[in-house]
Amino acid sequence: MGFLHHATVLLALLAGTGQGQNCPLSGPAYPPASNAFSLGTAKAQFLQMLDQALSSGGIDGRETSFSIQVFDATTFLDTTPLFDYHHTATSNENRSSPVGPHTLYRIGSISKLVSVYAILSKFGYRLWENPVVDFVPELDQAKFKNPIDDVDWSAITLGMLAGHQSGIGSDYALGDLSSMGMSIPGLPVLNQSEMIRCGTAGIKPCTRAEAMSLIQAKYPVASTYQTSAYSNMAFQLLGYAMEKATSRPFGDLVRNQLIKPLSLTRTFLSVPANDSNAVIVDGWTQDLGDAAPYVLTRPPFLLDFISILPPTNTISPFVF
């Protein structure tokens, strides 16, 4: 533990000597397809690859249901997918209909897009530069001694949280093995006080007080606004901030700004009762409380926003 901590300090100090040279995470960037023939060829080849993967077992077609839809984001009014493919797990005998464009999926962290769109539709960009401590009072009371051990919450804005630029870690409890009572050979056994008691699969969700205590105990993983660092904690704090800004539960903001006005009848913030057209897998009803507000929706979910938002001026089309 001491070695790891000192190694972290050394790396952070070395990184600090070159702060002017930001090295963000790299990723592919491709120009839009412009040749209709090449696009048709690509679709045919992709379909062949999917069929081969299913027939060879590369994709477990017995246990896996999935949907793939590709749209042209530059044509807001054309809702016809460029590519549309759905596969229903062959071992799922309980489904009354095959997977299709109206089947519900639990979309995981794509839900973060819903959070950001809802905030933009309500406030535009005017809150992004506000410090999070203005909205989450627990953070305003946190002590900052040095950038290695402590997060400088006063330097983190709502926009940094939304853009994964805050420098805070990914999670405070999700996936933590201590909740399973596991020990790792060669490492010291944890004290009871060091074990996670909430906020991950198999145990209760954390209360706000428990979550805030765990969040403030985490070390920063990067300097604020220096590089991308994916964070579920950031969106939990963003949700708390919006509750302060609206004096309403965060789910109400999503419903009132997006789901209701855009008539997204196949988008839910909790598991709907007696809906048979859904891909139900492990974790379907898992409740992580404020740590993971989740969305259940249909495959062309993003198209619902792209095709409807610009005409209604709910959000500027340039957001997309």
BAVEXTOR-124114 format. One line per 8 residues: number of its first residue (from 1); for each residue x, y, z of N, C-alpha, C, O. Coordinates in steps of 0.05 Angstrom, whole numbers, plus 5000, padded with zeros to 4 digits. Layout:
// residues N
NUM) X,Y,Z,X,Y,Z,X,Y,Z,X,Y,Z | ...
//
This chain:
// residues 320
1) 5017,4976,5000,5000,5000,5000,5017,5025,5000,5013,5044,4985 | 5038,5025,5018,5056,5048,5019,5072,5051,4994,5075,5074,4985 | 5082,5029,4982,5097,5030,4957,5080,5042,4935,5089,5060,4920 | 5055,5032,4932,5037,5041,4911,5032,5071,4914,5032,5086,4895 | 5027,5079,4939,5021,5108,4943,5045,5125,4936,5042,5146,4923 | 5069,5117,4944,5093,5133,4938,5099,5133,4908,5108,5153,4897 | 5093,5110,4895,5097,5109,4866,5078,5128,4852,5085,5142,4833 | 5053,5129,4863,5033,5148,4851,5042,5177,4854,5039,5193,4836
9) 5053,5183,4878,5063,5210,4883,5086,5217,4864,5086,5239,4852 | 5105,5198,4859,5127,5203,4841,5117,5208,4813,5126,5226,4799 | 5099,5191,4803,5088,5194,4776,5074,5221,4773,5076,5234,4753 | 5059,5228,4794,5044,5253,4793,5063,5277,4792,5058,5296,4777 | 5085,5275,4807,5104,5297,4807,5118,5299,4780,5123,5321,4769 | 5125,5276,4768,5137,5276,4742,5118,5287,4721,5126,5302,4703 | 5092,5280,4723,5072,5290,4705,5069,5320,4707,5064,5334,4688 | 5072,5330,4732,5069,5358,4737,5090,5375,4723,5085,5399,4717
17) 5114,5363,4717,5135,5379,4704,5128,5384,4675,5141,5400,4662 | 5109,5369,4664,5102,5373,4636,5073,5379,4631,5062,5369,4612 | 5061,5394,4649,5033,5400,4646,5026,5414,4621,5003,5413,4612 | 5045,5428,4610,5039,5443,4585,5035,5424,4561,5024,5432,4541 | 5044,5399,4564,5042,5380,4542,5020,5360,4549,5026,5338,4559 | 4996,5367,4543,4973,5350,4549,4973,5326,4531,4976,5329,4506 | 4969,5302,4542,4969,5278,4525,4942,5264,4529,4940,5245,4545 | 4921,5273,4516,4895,5261,4520,4894,5233,4508,4911,5225,4491
25) 4874,5218,4516,4870,5191,4505,4865,5193,4476,4848,5209,4467 | 4878,5176,4460,4875,5177,4431,4852,5159,4422,4846,5140,4436 | 4842,5164,4399,4820,5147,4388,4817,5152,4359,4827,5172,4349 | 4803,5134,4344,4801,5137,4315,4781,5160,4308,4762,5165,4322 | 4787,5173,4286,4769,5193,4275,4768,5188,4245,4788,5188,4231 | 4744,5183,4235,4741,5176,4207,4723,5196,4193,4704,5206,4205 | 4729,5203,4168,4712,5221,4153,4686,5207,4146,4685,5182,4145 | 4664,5222,4142,4639,5209,4134,4641,5195,4107,4655,5205,4089
33) 4626,5173,4104,4626,5159,4078,4612,5175,4057,4590,5186,4063 | 4623,5178,4034,4611,5194,4013,4606,5178,3988,4591,5187,3970 | 4617,5154,3986,4613,5137,3962,4592,5116,3968,4595,5098,3984 | 4569,5119,3954,4546,5101,3959,4553,5072,3953,4544,5054,3967 | 4570,5068,3933,4578,5040,3926,4594,5028,3948,4589,5005,3956 | 4614,5043,3958,4631,5032,3979,4615,5027,4005,4620,5008,4020 | 4595,5044,4010,4578,5040,4033,4561,5015,4031,4559,4999,4050 | 4551,5010,4007,4536,4985,4002,4554,4960,4005,4545,4940,4016
41) 4578,4962,3995,4597,4940,3998,4604,4935,4027,4605,4912,4036 | 4608,4957,4042,4614,4954,4071,4591,4941,4086,4596,4924,4103 | 4567,4949,4079,4543,4936,4093,4542,4906,4087,4538,4890,4105 | 4547,4899,4062,4546,4871,4055,4568,4855,4069,4563,4833,4079 | 4592,4867,4070,4614,4853,4084,4609,4851,4114,4616,4830,4126 | 4598,4872,4125,4592,4871,4154,4571,4850,4161,4573,4836,4181 | 4551,4849,4144,4530,4828,4148,4542,4800,4146,4535,4783,4162 | 4560,4796,4127,4573,4771,4124,4590,4764,4149,4590,4741,4158
49) 4603,4784,4159,4620,4780,4183,4602,4772,4207,4610,4755,4223 | 4579,4785,4210,4561,4779,4232,4551,4751,4230,4550,4736,4250 | 4542,4743,4206,4532,4716,4202,4553,4695,4207,4548,4674,4219 | 4578,4701,4199,4600,4682,4204,4606,4680,4233,4611,4658,4243 | 4605,4703,4248,4611,4702,4276,4590,4686,4292,4596,4672,4311 | 4565,4689,4283,4544,4674,4296,4545,4644,4290,4541,4627,4307 | 4551,4637,4265,4552,4609,4258,4577,4595,4269,4576,4571,4274 | 4599,4610,4273,4623,4597,4283,4625,4597,4313,4642,4584,4325
57) 4607,4612,4326,4608,4613,4355,4625,4636,4366,4628,4640,4390 | 4635,4653,4347,4650,4677,4356,4632,4695,4372,4641,4708,4391 | 4606,4696,4365,4585,4708,4381,4567,4686,4389,4557,4671,4373 | 4562,4684,4415,4545,4663,4426,4516,4669,4419,4502,4683,4435 | 4506,4660,4397,4479,4666,4388,4458,4653,4404,4434,4661,4403 | 4465,4633,4420,4445,4620,4437,4438,4637,4461,4415,4638,4469 | 4458,4651,4472,4454,4666,4497,4454,4696,4493,4449,4711,4512 | 4459,4705,4469,4463,4734,4464,4442,4745,4445,4439,4735,4423
65) 4427,4765,4454,4410,4781,4437,4422,4808,4433,4433,4820,4452 | 4421,4819,4409,4433,4845,4404,4420,4859,4380,4407,4846,4364 | 4423,4885,4379,4413,4901,4357,4435,4920,4348,4449,4932,4365 | 4438,4923,4322,4457,4942,4311,4442,4959,4290,4430,4949,4272 | 4443,4986,4294,4431,5004,4275,4450,5027,4270,4462,5038,4288 | 4453,5033,4245,4471,5055,4236,4455,5076,4222,4440,5070,4203 | 4459,5101,4231,4444,5124,4218,4464,5145,4209,4486,5147,4218 | 4455,5161,4190,4470,5184,4181,4463,5208,4198,4441,5218,4196
73) 4481,5217,4215,4475,5239,4234,4474,5266,4220,4466,5285,4233 | 4481,5267,4195,4480,5293,4181,4453,5299,4168,4448,5321,4160 | 4436,5278,4168,4409,5282,4156,4388,5278,4178,4380,5255,4183 | 4380,5299,4191,4363,5296,4215,4335,5286,4209,4323,5272,4225 | 4325,5291,4185,4298,5284,4179,4295,5256,4168,4273,5245,4166 | 4317,5243,4159,4316,5217,4148,4320,5196,4170,4342,5193,4180 | 4299,5183,4178,4300,5164,4200,4305,5135,4190,4303,5116,4206 | 4311,5132,4165,4316,5105,4154,4344,5097,4161,4363,5111,4153
81) 4348,5074,4175,4376,5067,4182,4391,5058,4157,4381,5046,4139 | 4417,5064,4157,4435,5055,4136,4440,5025,4139,4445,5011,4120 | 4439,5016,4164,4443,4987,4169,4425,4980,4193,4424,4995,4213 | 4411,4958,4191,4392,4950,4212,4394,4919,4215,4388,4904,4197 | 4402,4911,4239,4406,4882,4244,4398,4876,4273,4406,4890,4292 | 4383,4855,4276,4374,4846,4303,4377,4816,4305,4370,4801,4286 | 4387,4807,4327,4390,4778,4332,4377,4771,4359,4382,4784,4379 | 4361,4750,4359,4348,4741,4383,4361,4715,4392,4365,4696,4377
89) 4369,4714,4418,4382,4690,4429,4364,4666,4424,4341,4666,4431 | 4376,4645,4412,4359,4622,4404,4351,4605,4428,4332,4590,4426 | 4365,4609,4451,4357,4593,4475,4336,4607,4491,4326,4595,4511 | 4328,4631,4484,4308,4646,4499,4280,4637,4491,4269,4648,4471 | 4270,4618,4505,4243,4607,4498,4220,4623,4509,4197,4618,4502 | 4227,4643,4526,4206,4658,4539,4197,4682,4522,4177,4695,4529 | 4212,4689,4501,4205,4712,4485,4182,4705,4467,4182,4684,4454 | 4161,4722,4467,4138,4718,4449,4143,4730,4422,4128,4723,4403
97) 4164,4747,4419,4169,4759,4393,4199,4763,4390,4213,4765,4410 | 4209,4764,4366,4238,4767,4362,4247,4796,4370,4231,4814,4370 | 4273,4798,4375,4284,4825,4381,4281,4842,4356,4285,4833,4334 | 4273,4867,4360,4269,4886,4338,4273,4915,4347,4284,4920,4368 | 4265,4934,4330,4271,4962,4335,4256,4974,4360,4263,4995,4369 | 4236,4959,4370,4221,4969,4393,4227,4953,4419,4213,4957,4439 | 4246,4935,4417,4254,4919,4441,4269,4937,4461,4285,4953,4453 | 4263,4933,4486,4276,4948,4507,4303,4935,4515,4305,4911,4518
105) 4323,4952,4517,4349,4945,4528,4356,4963,4551,4347,4986,4552 | 4371,4953,4570,4382,4970,4591,4409,4980,4579,4427,4964,4575 | 4411,5006,4575,4432,5016,4558,4457,5025,4573,4475,5037,4561 | 4458,5021,4599,4482,5026,4614,4491,5055,4613,4475,5073,4617 | 4516,5059,4607,4528,5086,4608,4520,5104,4585,4527,5127,4585 | 4506,5093,4565,4495,5111,4545,4474,5129,4558,4467,5150,4548 | 4465,5121,4582,4446,5138,4597,4459,5165,4604,4444,5184,4609 | 4485,5167,4604,4498,5192,4610,4491,5213,4589,4490,5237,4595
113) 4486,5204,4564,4478,5223,4543,4451,5235,4551,4446,5259,4546 | 4433,5218,4562,4407,5228,4570,4410,5250,4591,4396,5270,4590 | 4428,5245,4610,4432,5265,4631,4441,5292,4619,4430,5313,4627 | 4461,5290,4601,4471,5315,4590,4450,5329,4573,4448,5354,4574 | 4436,5314,4556,4415,5327,4539,4394,5340,4556,4384,5362,4549 | 4386,5327,4578,4365,5338,4595,4375,5364,4607,4359,5384,4609 | 4400,5365,4616,4411,5390,4628,4412,5412,4607,4405,5435,4612 | 4422,5405,4583,4424,5425,4562,4396,5436,4554,4394,5460,4548
121) 4376,5418,4553,4350,5428,4545,4337,5446,4566,4320,5463,4559 | 4346,5444,4591,4335,5460,4613,4351,5486,4616,4340,5508,4619 | 4377,5484,4616,4394,5506,4623,4412,5516,4601,4426,5537,4604 | 4413,5502,4578,4432,5509,4558,4461,5505,4568,4466,5485,4582 | 4478,5524,4562,4506,5521,4570,4513,5538,4594,4536,5539,4603 | 4494,5552,4606,4501,5572,4625,4510,5562,4652,4521,5577,4668 | 4505,5536,4659,4515,5525,4684,4541,5511,4682,4553,5504,4703 | 4551,5506,4658,4575,5489,4655,4599,5500,4669,4616,5485,4679
129) 4602,5527,4671,4626,5538,4683,4623,5542,4713,4642,5552,4726 | 4601,5535,4725,4596,5538,4753,4611,5516,4769,4609,5493,4761 | 4624,5523,4791,4637,5502,4807,4616,5483,4820,4594,5491,4827 | 4623,5458,4822,4605,5438,4833,4600,5444,4862,4578,5437,4873 | 4618,5457,4876,4614,5463,4905,4591,5482,4909,4581,5484,4931 | 4583,5497,4888,4560,5515,4891,4534,5500,4893,4514,5510,4902 | 4535,5474,4885,4510,5458,4884,4510,5434,4903,4489,5424,4911 | 4534,5425,4910,4537,5401,4927,4551,5410,4952,4576,5410,4953
137) 4537,5418,4973,4550,5430,4997,4570,5413,5011,4589,5423,5023 | 4566,5386,5010,4585,5369,5023,4614,5373,5012,4633,5370,5027 | 4616,5378,4986,4642,5382,4974,4655,5408,4982,4680,5411,4983 | 4639,5428,4988,4649,5454,4996,4663,5452,5024,4679,5469,5031 | 4656,5431,5039,4667,5428,5065,4692,5410,5065,4706,5407,5085 | 4698,5398,5041,4721,5380,5039,4747,5396,5041,4750,5417,5030 | 4766,5385,5056,4792,5398,5060,4811,5390,5037,4814,5366,5030 | 4825,5410,5026,4845,5405,5005,4872,5412,5016,4878,5435,5023
145) 4890,5392,5018,4917,5396,5028,4938,5396,5006,4956,5413,5006 | 4936,5376,4988,4955,5374,4966,4942,5359,4943,4923,5344,4947 | 4951,5363,4918,4938,5352,4895,4943,5322,4891,4932,5310,4873 | 4960,5310,4908,4965,5282,4906,4944,5266,4921,4934,5245,4912 | 4938,5275,4945,4919,5260,4963,4890,5270,4961,4872,5255,4968 | 4886,5295,4952,4860,5307,4954,4851,5318,4927,4867,5327,4911 | 4825,5318,4923,4812,5330,4900,4806,5359,4907,4794,5365,4928 | 4814,5378,4890,4807,5406,4894,4780,5411,4882,4777,5419,4859
153) 4759,5405,4897,4732,5407,4887,4724,5435,4878,4708,5438,4861 | 4736,5455,4890,4730,5483,4882,4739,5489,4853,4729,5508,4841 | 4757,5473,4842,4767,5477,4815,4751,5462,4794,4756,5464,4770 | 4732,5445,4803,4717,5428,4784,4690,5440,4778,4675,5446,4796 | 4684,5444,4753,4659,5455,4744,4640,5433,4736,4648,5410,4732 | 4615,5440,4732,4595,5421,4723,4602,5411,4695,4598,5388,4688 | 4613,5429,4678,4621,5421,4651,4643,5400,4652,4644,5382,4635 | 4662,5403,4671,4683,5383,4673,4672,5356,4681,4681,5335,4671
161) 4653,5356,4699,4640,5331,4707,4626,5318,4683,4629,5294,4678 | 4611,5334,4667,4597,5323,4645,4615,5313,4623,4608,5295,4608 | 4639,5326,4620,4657,5318,4599,4680,5300,4607,4699,5296,4592 | 4677,5288,4631,4698,5269,4641,4725,5283,4642,4746,5270,4636 | 4726,5308,4650,4751,5323,4652,4758,5331,4681,4775,5348,4685 | 4744,5320,4700,4747,5329,4728,4772,5318,4741,4782,5329,4761 | 4782,5295,4731,4806,5283,4744,4799,5264,4767,4817,5254,4779 | 4773,5261,4773,4766,5242,4794,4763,5214,4783,4762,5210,4759
169) 4763,5194,4801,4762,5167,4792,4736,5158,4781,4717,5173,4779 | 4736,5132,4772,4712,5122,4759,4690,5116,4779,4667,5125,4775 | 4696,5100,4800,4675,5091,4819,4686,5091,4847,4710,5091,4852 | 4668,5092,4866,4676,5090,4894,4669,5063,4906,4679,5057,4928 | 4652,5047,4893,4644,5021,4904,4639,5000,4883,4643,4977,4888 | 4629,5008,4859,4621,4989,4839,4643,4970,4832,4665,4979,4823 | 4638,4944,4834,4658,4924,4827,4680,4919,4848,4698,4904,4844 | 4677,4932,4871,4697,4929,4893,4695,4900,4904,4674,4892,4914
177) 4717,4885,4903,4717,4857,4912,4714,4854,4942,4707,4833,4952 | 4719,4876,4957,4717,4873,4986,4689,4867,4995,4684,4856,5016 | 4669,4875,4979,4641,4870,4986,4635,4840,4985,4615,4831,4996 | 4652,4824,4972,4648,4795,4969,4664,4780,4990,4663,4755,4991 | 4677,4795,5008,4693,4781,5029,4718,4767,5018,4728,4749,5031 | 4727,4775,4995,4750,4762,4982,4777,4773,4993,4778,4796,5001 | 4797,4755,4994,4824,4764,5001,4842,4756,4978,4837,4736,4965 | 4863,4771,4974,4882,4766,4952,4909,4757,4964,4920,4772,4980
185) 4919,4734,4956,4944,4724,4967,4967,4745,4963,4970,4757,4942 | 4982,4750,4985,5004,4768,4983,4997,4796,4992,5015,4813,4996 | 4971,4802,4995,4962,4829,5004,4950,4826,5032,4938,4806,5038 | 4952,4847,5048,4941,4846,5075,4911,4844,5075,4898,4854,5057 | 4900,4830,5095,4872,4827,5098,4860,4854,5107,4871,4868,5124 | 4838,4862,5094,4826,4888,5100,4812,4887,5128,4802,4867,5136 | 4813,4910,5141,4797,4913,5165,4767,4916,5158,4761,4923,5135 | 4750,4911,5177,4721,4914,5172,4715,4942,5162,4697,4946,5145
193) 4728,4962,5173,4723,4990,5166,4731,4997,5138,4722,5017,5127 | 4748,4980,5126,4758,4985,5098,4741,4972,5077,4745,4976,5053 | 4722,4955,5085,4706,4940,5066,4681,4957,5057,4669,4972,5073 | 4675,4954,5032,4652,4967,5020,4626,4955,5030,4623,4930,5030 | 4607,4971,5040,4582,4961,5051,4558,4969,5034,4535,4962,5042 | 4562,4983,5013,4540,4992,4996,4550,5000,4968,4574,5004,4964 | 4532,5002,4949,4538,5014,4924,4549,4995,4902,4559,5005,4882 | 4547,4969,4906,4555,4950,4885,4536,4927,4885,4519,4924,4902
201) 4540,4909,4865,4521,4887,4861,4520,4869,4886,4541,4862,4898 | 4496,4861,4893,4492,4842,4915,4488,4855,4942,4481,4841,4961 | 4493,4881,4945,4488,4894,4970,4472,4919,4965,4466,4926,4942 | 4464,4933,4987,4445,4955,4984,4458,4979,4970,4483,4982,4971 | 4442,4996,4958,4452,5021,4947,4462,5039,4970,4453,5037,4992 | 4481,5057,4964,4490,5076,4984,4470,5099,4987,4458,5108,4968 | 4467,5107,5012,4453,5132,5016,4470,5155,5006,4494,5152,5001 | 4459,5179,5005,4475,5202,4996,4498,5207,5015,4520,5212,5007
209) 4493,5204,5041,4514,5209,5061,4536,5188,5058,4560,5196,5059 | 4529,5163,5053,4550,5142,5049,4565,5147,5024,4590,5144,5023 | 4551,5154,5002,4564,5159,4977,4583,5182,4978,4606,5180,4968 | 4575,5204,4991,4592,5227,4992,4617,5222,5009,4639,5232,5003 | 4614,5206,5030,4637,5198,5046,4657,5182,5030,4681,5187,5032 | 4647,5163,5014,4665,5146,4998,4677,5162,4975,4701,5158,4969 | 4662,5180,4963,4673,5197,4941,4696,5214,4951,4716,5216,4938 | 4692,5226,4974,4713,5244,4985,4738,5229,4995,4759,5241,4999
217) 4735,5203,4998,4758,5187,5007,4775,5178,4984,4797,5167,4988 | 4766,5182,4959,4781,5173,4936,4804,5192,4929,4801,5216,4931 | 4826,5181,4919,4848,5198,4910,4841,5208,4882,4826,5195,4867 | 4851,5231,4874,4848,5240,4846,4864,5222,4828,4885,5211,4837 | 4856,5219,4803,4871,5202,4784,4886,5219,4764,4903,5209,4749 | 4879,5245,4762,4892,5263,4743,4888,5291,4753,4870,5296,4769 | 4903,5310,4742,4898,5338,4748,4873,5347,4735,4866,5337,4713 | 4859,5366,4747,4834,5375,4736,4838,5388,4708,4856,5404,4704
225) 4821,5379,4690,4821,5390,4662,4847,5386,4647,4855,5403,4631 | 4860,5363,4652,4885,5357,4638,4882,5335,4618,4896,5334,4598 | 4864,5316,4624,4860,5294,4606,4833,5281,4612,4820,5287,4632 | 4824,5264,4594,4799,5250,4598,4802,5227,4618,4821,5212,4616 | 4784,5225,4637,4784,5204,4656,4755,5196,4662,4741,5210,4676 | 4747,5174,4651,4718,5166,4652,4710,5163,4682,4724,5151,4698 | 4686,5174,4688,4678,5174,4716,4648,5172,4719,4632,5188,4709 | 4640,5150,4732,4612,5147,4741,4606,5166,4764,4583,5176,4766
233) 4625,5170,4781,4621,5188,4804,4614,5216,4795,4598,5229,4808 | 4627,5224,4773,4622,5251,4763,4592,5255,4757,4581,5277,4762 | 4580,5235,4746,4551,5238,4738,4533,5236,4762,4511,5247,4762 | 4541,5222,4783,4526,5222,4807,4526,5250,4819,4505,5260,4828 | 4549,5263,4819,4551,5290,4830,4536,5309,4812,4524,5328,4822 | 4537,5305,4786,4522,5322,4767,4492,5320,4773,4477,5339,4772 | 4482,5295,4779,4454,5292,4786,4447,5306,4812,4426,5319,4813 | 4464,5305,4832,4460,5320,4857,4459,5350,4851,4442,5365,4863
241) 4476,5359,4834,4477,5388,4827,4451,5397,4814,4441,5419,4820 | 4440,5380,4796,4416,5387,4783,4392,5387,4802,4373,5402,4798 | 4393,5369,4821,4371,5369,4842,4371,5395,4858,4350,5405,4865 | 4395,5405,4863,4397,5431,4877,4388,5454,4858,4374,5472,4868 | 4395,5452,4833,4388,5474,4814,4358,5475,4808,4347,5496,4803 | 4344,5451,4809,4316,5450,4802,4298,5446,4826,4273,5449,4824 | 4309,5439,4849,4294,5432,4873,4275,5409,4868,4253,5407,4880 | 4283,5391,4850,4267,5368,4843,4286,5344,4840,4309,5347,4834
249) 4276,5319,4842,4292,5295,4836,4302,5296,4808,4289,5306,4790 | 4326,5286,4804,4338,5287,4777,4321,5273,4756,4320,5282,4733 | 4308,5251,4764,4291,5237,4744,4269,5254,4733,4261,5251,4710 | 4259,5273,4750,4238,5291,4740,4249,5309,4718,4234,5315,4699 | 4274,5317,4720,4286,5334,4698,4286,5319,4672,4279,5330,4651 | 4294,5294,4673,4295,5277,4648,4267,5273,4637,4263,5276,4613 | 4248,5267,4654,4221,5262,4645,4208,5288,4633,4196,5287,4611 | 4211,5310,4647,4198,5335,4639,4212,5348,4615,4198,5362,4600
257) 4238,5344,4612,4252,5358,4590,4254,5341,4565,4256,5352,4543 | 4254,5314,4568,4258,5297,4545,4236,5277,4540,4224,5277,4519 | 4232,5260,4560,4214,5237,4555,4185,5246,4548,4174,5236,4529 | 4174,5264,4564,4147,5273,4559,4144,5291,4534,4128,5285,4517 | 4160,5313,4531,4156,5330,4508,4163,5317,4482,4152,5325,4461 | 4181,5298,4482,4188,5284,4457,4173,5258,4453,4178,5244,4433 | 4154,5252,4471,4137,5229,4468,4154,5203,4465,4148,5187,4447 | 4174,5200,4481,4191,5176,4480,4178,5154,4496,4186,5147,4519
265) 4157,5142,4484,4140,5123,4498,4154,5096,4504,4145,5081,4521 | 4177,5092,4492,4192,5067,4497,4218,5073,4512,4238,5058,4509 | 4218,5095,4527,4242,5102,4544,4233,5104,4573,4214,5119,4579 | 4246,5090,4591,4238,5089,4619,4262,5093,4637,4285,5087,4630 | 4257,5103,4661,4278,5107,4681,4276,5086,4703,4292,5086,4722 | 4258,5067,4700,4256,5044,4718,4243,5022,4702,4232,5026,4680 | 4245,4997,4712,4236,4974,4697,4205,4975,4695,4192,4975,4715 | 4194,4976,4670,4165,4976,4667,4153,4949,4674,4166,4928,4670
273) 4129,4949,4685,4116,4924,4693,4104,4910,4668,4092,4923,4651 | 4107,4884,4667,4094,4867,4647,4100,4875,4618,4082,4876,4601 | 4125,4882,4613,4133,4889,4585,4149,4865,4575,4172,4860,4583 | 4137,4850,4557,4149,4825,4547,4169,4830,4525,4186,4812,4519 | 4169,4853,4513,4187,4859,4491,4212,4872,4502,4217,4896,4498 | 4228,4856,4515,4253,4867,4528,4274,4845,4529,4267,4821,4531 | 4299,4854,4527,4321,4835,4531,4329,4835,4560,4343,4853,4570 | 4319,4815,4575,4323,4814,4604,4347,4796,4610,4347,4773,4604
281) 4367,4808,4622,4392,4794,4628,4399,4799,4657,4385,4813,4671 | 4421,4787,4667,4430,4792,4694,4434,4821,4698,4447,4835,4682 | 4424,4832,4720,4427,4860,4726,4404,4877,4716,4404,4902,4718 | 4384,4864,4704,4361,4879,4692,4348,4897,4713,4340,4920,4707 | 4344,4886,4737,4331,4902,4758,4350,4912,4780,4342,4922,4800 | 4376,4909,4775,4396,4917,4795,4394,4947,4801,4393,4963,4782 | 4393,4954,4826,4389,4981,4835,4415,4990,4849,4421,4980,4871 | 4429,5010,4837,4453,5021,4850,4447,5048,4861,4466,5063,4867
289) 4422,5055,4864,4414,5081,4876,4424,5104,4859,4422,5104,4835 | 4434,5125,4872,4443,5149,4859,4467,5144,4842,4474,5161,4824 | 4482,5122,4847,4507,5118,4833,4503,5112,4803,4521,5118,4787 | 4480,5101,4795,4477,5093,4767,4448,5096,4759,4434,5077,4755 | 4439,5121,4755,4412,5125,4744,4412,5113,4716,4428,5121,4699 | 4394,5094,4711,4396,5080,4685,4371,5085,4668,4350,5094,4678 | 4374,5079,4643,4352,5083,4623,4347,5056,4609,4366,5042,4602 | 4322,5050,4605,4314,5027,4588,4301,5039,4564,4282,5054,4566
297) 4310,5031,4540,4299,5043,4516,4303,5024,4493,4315,5003,4495 | 4294,5033,4469,4295,5017,4445,4320,5024,4429,4333,5044,4434 | 4328,5006,4410,4353,5010,4395,4356,5038,4382,4377,5050,4385 | 4336,5048,4367,4341,5074,4354,4337,5098,4373,4326,5119,4365 | 4345,5094,4398,4342,5115,4419,4355,5141,4411,4342,5162,4413 | 4380,5141,4402,4393,5165,4395,4380,5179,4371,4380,5203,4370 | 4370,5163,4353,4356,5175,4330,4331,5189,4339,4323,5209,4327 | 4318,5180,4361,4295,5194,4371,4302,5223,4377,4286,5241,4372
305) 4326,5227,4389,4335,5254,4395,4342,5269,4369,4334,5292,4365 | 4358,5256,4353,4369,5270,4329,4346,5278,4310,4348,5300,4298 | 4326,5261,4307,4304,5267,4288,4283,5286,4299,4269,5299,4284 | 4281,5288,4326,4259,5304,4338,4269,5330,4350,4255,5350,4348 | 4293,5330,4362,4301,5354,4376,4305,5379,4359,4295,5400,4366 | 4318,5378,4336,4322,5403,4320,4296,5417,4313,4294,5441,4316 | 4275,5403,4302,4250,5417,4295,4237,5430,4319,4223,5450,4316 | 4240,5419,4343,4226,5430,4367,4244,5450,4382,4235,5462,4401
313) 4269,5453,4373,4287,5471,4385,4292,5465,4415,4300,5483,4430 | 4288,5440,4423,4293,5432,4450,4323,5435,4456,4331,5444,4478 | 4339,5426,4438,4368,5428,4440,4379,5435,4412,4368,5426,4392 | 4399,5452,4411,4410,5459,4385,4421,5435,4371,4433,5418,4384 | 4417,5432,4345,4427,5408,4330,4457,5407,4331,4468,5385,4326 | 4471,5429,4337,4500,5428,4337,4510,5412,4360,4534,5405,4361 | 4493,5406,4380,4502,5390,4403,4509,5362,4393,4527,5349,4404 | 4497,5353,4371,4502,5326,4361,4526,5325,4343,4533,5304,4332
//
